[in-house]
């Protein structure tokens, strides 16, 4: 039997290939991954697909879910099984949100507004980013639950202006990315000398088409050089406190992997953390989030919500994350696959598929609700176990 596609097995597509079938015609997200690879330019495919270094963390994210095994319960009434959950104090149709990703216009001209509408109609939050290719206000106008991901900019006046705009636009939360002092060395982009096309821009940086991100001919990734130019490498807990004092919006920290950092975040009163290695795109060799999730759950001890991202591809992946202590998950690359192949309808297909798979997995595990899945037992493969080291 032919193995399903993975990040290492799906080749970069050739330009000009025929469009793939509509997303709802696919049986699973791995089928949709193959379809997206067929319609995107090779350098764009590499940009959204690739990881840093040898991509070991990217592969580990996917493998970690396969090393977790659920222990289902039987003889339980699941006739009314529902995937509904609570995220940041509000009900969602499923315990998932669309992860923040840069430059949606790279894969479809409708970009972030189309994804916002799909998330709205699916009943889940959408996390738009600092590097959105559409302005925040236009995205917020689509309705639905909107969270804003922040990078801490060197230009703090612009950063805090963006915070003010988020409040005015009705955003529920700010998600501060804490694992990116600069962009990890992503070899696919280096080899491609990747740069943004002129019609794709960072709308919130207001730089126009002449920014470093469009510097074709660079000896490295133009996008990486551009990111380095506006980011600060001095981000600390003091910055978190300043942001907390500056806004009344819910505060989420994204990129936490060490339980000591999770404990400090909870001690400082953040509303949620995202256990994440940036989808394998920052430190190559960083631990997969699922491997540290149970220990983080224990040190946080209910003081803040825990989200997890990186490698979520099925409804059973979501059940595994919940069983190990997550409030919910963020879904990233599959949203781009749906956007590339079908625009808003394609993203709706991705979110619908995950919700249907989630309900199926819950019922088969003997759980009538997401809350019930928190009591499921799990068995992990030896390869997933981590070695505890003394804390300083």
Secondary structure, 3 states (H helix, E strand, C coil): CCCCCCCCCCCCCCCCCCCCCCHHHCCCHHHHHHHHHHHCCHHHHHHHHCCCCCCHHHHHHHHHHHCEEEECCCCCCCCCCCCCEEECCEEECCCEEECCCCCHHHCCCCHHHHHHHHHHHHCCCEEECCCCCCCHHHHHCCCCCEEEEECCECCHHHHHHHHHHHHHHCCCEEEEECCCCCCCCCHHHHHHCCCCCCCCCCCCCCCHHHCHHHCCCCCCCHHHHHHHHHECCCCCHHHHHHHHHHCCCEEEEEEECCHHHHHHHHHCCCCEEEECCHHHCCCCCCCCHHHHHHHHHHHHCCCCEEEEECCCCCHHHHHHHHHCCCCEEEECHHHHHHHHHHHHHHHHHHHHHHHHHHHHHHHHCCCCCHHHHCCCEEEECHHHCCCCCCCC
